[in-house]
Amino acid sequence: MTPTPNDLRLDDFDWTLVRSFLAVLDAGSLSGGAKRLGAHQPTLSRQVALLEAQLGAPLFERTGRGAAPTALALAIADDARAMQEGAERLRHRLTRARAETTGDVRITTSQVAASYLLPPILTALQVAEPGIRVELVASNALSNLLRREADIAVRMARPAQGSLVARKLADIPIVACAHVDYLARAGTPQAPGDLLRHRLVGYDRDETMVRGLAAGGLPITREHFSLMTDDQLAYGRLLAAGAGIGFVAGYNLAFLPGVMRILPNLPIPPLPCWLVTHREIHGNPIVRRTFDFLAEQIPRVLAGAGPVPCHQDGAKLSREDHLP
């Protein structure tokens, strides 16, 4: 008599056992089933015996010519094959999903952002998406996304090309700062006008700082700078060495030991942070996934929170991302 469902002991049901059962059923013998699966016959025999023990009845009658299915084996064969088909569909879907999140992406940003802002975020991306390989290009030059010099750019200016997809992530405060050793020697300025009596560290050919100070009502020009460099990393090291007063993105202070903010009410316009890519992001799941991840994590880090791995249902592109 075929056991009823209430007779079956399936608390520890294992798909591997059903797979072994079908291999023997289709091959007509234990040896044939083992060959189909690339397994050892004793292993296959133990798996079939375990399934029979769970079912409480034999599945095959061992004969000299092979293994003949019992009534129970024939009764459960269709459902077992449905399980096999489902397992195959799942395997194919997992393979496709893995392929969609495996590939290379090239990200470009400034030296400072590449050194201070993105490392913890890209580390979190590797945890969340180990199949994505990132090439980080640290350059102050604006790579041309239209010529595919990069897939994604983190820029501190809104891109002008209308064929790009861009999202504004944050406004980054620009702060006046100096090392405590310098302030101990020269004193701490109490008003914006006091800056003109201090040693100022500025940029050489880059006029971004001069324009920003002018927009904040500070008539500081290149001639007021005692030290100048257009290398952003060297600029930060000069401040950390106590060379004078400078102006940096607020998040940089965490990476400049001993450098502290001064004149907190200094009216310097913030620096906008934009995430940019090509419109064809919609056809590239690797670039799309990386773009979404950066869009989720960069504001967190700029706000002082650490990055966390997020899943593909996290930040998504919206209609507002497209430039007019």
C-alpha positions in Angstrom: 0.0 0.0 0.0 1.3 3.4 -0.9 1.9 5.6 2.2 -0.4 8.6 2.7 1.1 12.1 3.2 0.5 11.7 7.0 2.8 8.6 7.0 5.7 10.5 5.5 8.5 11.7 7.7 9.8 14.8 5.9 10.9 17.1 8.6 14.4 17.1 7.2 13.5 17.0 3.6 16.5 17.5 1.2 16.3 18.3 -2.5 19.6 16.4 -3.0 17.7 13.2 -2.1 15.1 13.8 -4.7 17.8 14.5 -7.3 19.4 11.2 -6.5 16.0 9.4 -6.7 15.3 10.9 -10.2 18.8 9.9 -11.4 18.2 6.2 -10.5 14.6 6.3 -11.8 15.7 7.7 -15.2 18.8 5.5 -15.5 17.1 2.3 -14.2 20.0 1.4 -11.9 22.2 2.7 -9.1 25.3 2.5 -11.3 23.6 4.4 -14.1 22.3 7.1 -11.8 25.7 7.6 -10.2 27.2 8.0 -13.7 24.6 10.6 -14.6 25.4 12.7 -11.5 29.1 12.1 -11.6 28.8 10.6 -8.1 30.0 7.4 -6.4 27.5 4.6 -6.4 27.7 4.0 -2.6 26.9 7.7 -2.0 23.9 7.5 -4.3 22.7 4.3 -2.6 22.9 6.0 0.8 20.9 9.0 -0.4 18.2 6.8 -1.9 18.0 4.8 1.3 17.7 7.9 3.4 14.8 9.2 1.2 13.2 5.8 1.6 13.6 6.0 5.3 11.9 9.4 5.4 9.1 8.1 3.2 8.7 5.0 5.3 8.6 2.7 2.2 10.9 1.5 -0.6 11.3 3.3 -3.8 13.0 0.6 -5.8 13.1 -3.1 -6.0 16.8 -4.1 -6.5 17.1 -6.8 -9.1 19.9 -8.3 -11.0 19.1 -6.1 -14.0 18.9 -2.8 -12.1 16.4 -1.0 -9.9 12.7 -1.3 -10.6 10.5 1.6 -9.3 7.8 0.7 -6.8 4.3 2.1 -6.9 5.4 4.9 -4.5 8.2 5.9 -6.8 5.9 6.2 -9.7 3.4 8.1 -7.6 5.9 10.8 -6.7 7.8 10.9 -10.0 5.8 13.8 -11.5 6.1 16.0 -8.4 9.8 15.2 -8.2 10.3 16.2 -11.8 8.5 19.4 -11.2 10.9 20.1 -8.3 13.8 19.4 -10.7 12.5 21.8 -13.3 12.0 24.4 -10.6 15.6 23.9 -9.4 16.9 24.3 -12.9 14.9 27.6 -13.4 16.3 28.9 -10.1 19.8 28.0 -11.2 19.4 29.8 -14.5 18.0 32.9 -12.8 20.8 33.0 -10.3 23.4 32.6 -13.1 21.8 35.5 -15.0 21.6 37.6 -11.8 25.3 37.0 -11.1 26.2 37.9 -14.7 24.3 41.2 -14.3 26.4 42.2 -11.3 29.8 41.0 -12.6 31.9 43.4 -14.6 34.1 46.5 -14.6 33.2 50.2 -13.9 35.5 53.2 -14.2 34.9 56.0 -11.7 36.6 59.4 -11.8 36.7 62.1 -9.2 39.1 64.7 -7.7 42.2 63.7 -5.8 40.7 64.6 -2.4 37.4 62.8 -3.0 39.3 59.8 -4.3 41.6 59.8 -1.2 39.1 60.7 1.5 35.5 60.4 0.4 35.2 57.3 -1.8 37.5 54.7 -0.2 35.0 53.6 2.6 32.2 53.7 0.1 33.9 51.6 -2.5 34.9 49.2 0.2 31.3 48.8 1.2 30.4 48.3 -2.5 32.9 45.4 -2.7 31.1 43.8 0.2 27.7 44.3 -1.3 28.7 43.5 -4.9 31.9 41.4 -5.0 31.5 40.8 -8.7 31.9 44.5 -9.6 35.5 45.5 -10.3 36.2 49.2 -9.9 38.9 51.4 -11.5 39.2 54.6 -9.5 40.7 57.5 -11.5 42.0 60.3 -9.2 42.2 63.4 -11.3 41.2 67.0 -11.0 40.6 67.2 -14.7 37.0 66.7 -15.8 37.0 63.4 -17.7 34.7 63.4 -20.7 31.9 60.9 -20.1 30.7 61.4 -23.6 34.0 60.0 -25.0 33.8 57.2 -22.4 36.9 58.2 -20.5 35.0 57.1 -17.4 31.6 55.5 -16.7 30.7 57.6 -13.6 32.0 60.9 -12.3 31.8 62.5 -8.9 32.0 66.2 -9.6 31.9 69.4 -7.7 30.2 71.2 -10.5 27.1 70.6 -12.5 27.9 69.1 -15.9 26.9 71.1 -18.9 26.2 68.3 -21.4 22.5 67.7 -21.7 23.0 64.1 -22.8 24.3 63.1 -19.4 22.3 61.8 -16.4 23.2 63.7 -13.2 22.0 63.8 -9.7 22.9 66.4 -7.1 23.8 64.6 -3.9 24.7 67.3 -1.4 26.1 70.8 -0.8 29.5 70.4 0.8 30.5 73.1 3.3 33.8 74.9 2.7 35.4 75.9 6.0 38.3 78.0 7.0 40.8 76.1 9.1 44.3 75.9 10.5 46.5 73.6 12.6 46.5 74.3 16.4 50.2 74.9 16.3 49.8 77.7 13.8 47.0 79.2 15.8 49.2 79.0 18.9 51.9 81.0 17.1 49.8 83.5 15.2 46.6 83.7 17.2 43.0 82.8 16.1 41.2 85.2 13.8 38.0 86.5 15.3 36.5 88.2 12.3 36.8 87.7 8.5 38.9 90.8 8.1 41.5 89.3 10.4 42.4 86.8 7.7 44.4 89.5 5.8 46.8 89.6 8.7 47.6 85.9 8.6 49.6 83.6 6.4 47.1 82.1 3.9 47.5 78.9 1.9 45.9 79.0 -1.5 45.8 77.6 -4.9 48.1 78.6 -7.7 46.4 78.6 -11.1 43.0 77.3 -9.8 40.8 80.3 -9.1 38.0 78.3 -7.4 39.0 79.5 -3.9 39.3 83.1 -4.9 35.9 83.1 -6.6 34.3 81.4 -3.6 35.8 83.9 -1.1 34.7 86.8 -3.3 31.2 85.4 -3.5 31.2 85.4 0.3 32.3 89.0 0.4 36.0 88.4 1.2 38.3 90.5 -1.1 41.1 87.9 -0.9 43.2 87.6 -4.1 46.1 85.4 -5.2 48.5 88.1 -3.9 47.4 87.4 -0.3 48.6 83.8 -0.4 51.9 83.0 1.3 51.9 79.4 0.0 50.3 78.1 -3.1 49.7 74.7 -4.7 47.1 73.2 -7.1 47.7 69.7 -5.7 44.8 69.2 -3.3 46.5 66.5 -1.3 49.7 68.6 -0.9 47.4 71.5 0.1 45.9 69.5 3.0 49.4 68.4 4.1 50.5 72.0 4.2 47.7 72.9 6.5 48.4 69.8 8.7 52.0 71.0 9.0 50.9 74.4 10.4 51.8 76.4 7.3 48.9 78.8 7.7 45.1 79.2 7.3 43.4 77.5 4.4 40.0 76.6 3.1 38.8 73.0 2.6 35.7 70.9 2.2 34.4 70.2 5.7 34.7 66.4 5.5 38.5 66.8 4.9 39.0 67.8 8.5 38.7 64.3 9.8 41.8 63.4 7.7 43.9 66.3 8.8 45.1 65.7 12.4 45.4 68.8 14.5 43.6 71.0 11.9 40.5 72.7 13.3 37.8 74.9 11.9 37.8 78.6 12.6 35.4 81.4 11.8 32.4 79.1 11.6 30.1 81.9 10.4 32.4 82.8 7.4 30.0 83.1 4.4 31.7 80.8 1.9 29.3 79.2 -0.6 29.2 75.4 -0.4 30.5 73.2 -3.1 27.8 71.1 -4.9 28.5 67.4 -5.2 27.1 65.9 -8.4 27.0 62.2 -9.5 27.1 61.9 -13.3 27.0 59.2 -15.9 25.9 58.7 -19.5 22.2 58.1 -20.4 23.1 54.6 -21.6 23.3 53.7 -17.9 19.9 52.2 -18.4 21.4 49.5 -20.7 24.3 48.6 -18.4 23.3 47.0 -15.1 26.9 47.2 -13.7 27.1 51.0 -14.1 23.5 51.4 -13.0 24.1 49.4 -9.8 27.3 51.3 -9.0 25.6 54.7 -9.7 22.7 53.8 -7.4 25.1 52.6 -4.7 27.1 55.8 -4.8 24.0 57.9 -4.8 22.9 56.2 -1.6 26.2 56.2 0.2 27.9 59.5 -0.6 25.3 61.7 1.2 25.6 59.4 4.2 29.3 59.8 4.4 29.1 63.5 3.9 26.6 63.8 6.7 29.0 62.0 9.0 27.4 58.5 8.9 29.4 55.5 7.8 28.6 53.7 4.6 26.5 50.6 4.7 26.1 47.9 2.0 22.7 48.3 0.4 20.8 46.0 -1.9 19.5 46.6 -5.4 16.2 47.9 -4.1 18.1 50.9 -2.6 18.6 54.2 -4.4 17.2 54.4 -7.9 17.4 56.8 -10.7 14.4 59.1 -11.0 13.1 61.5 -13.6 14.7 64.3 -11.7 18.1 62.8 -12.4 18.0 63.8 -16.1 19.4 67.2 -17.0 17.1 69.5 -19.0 
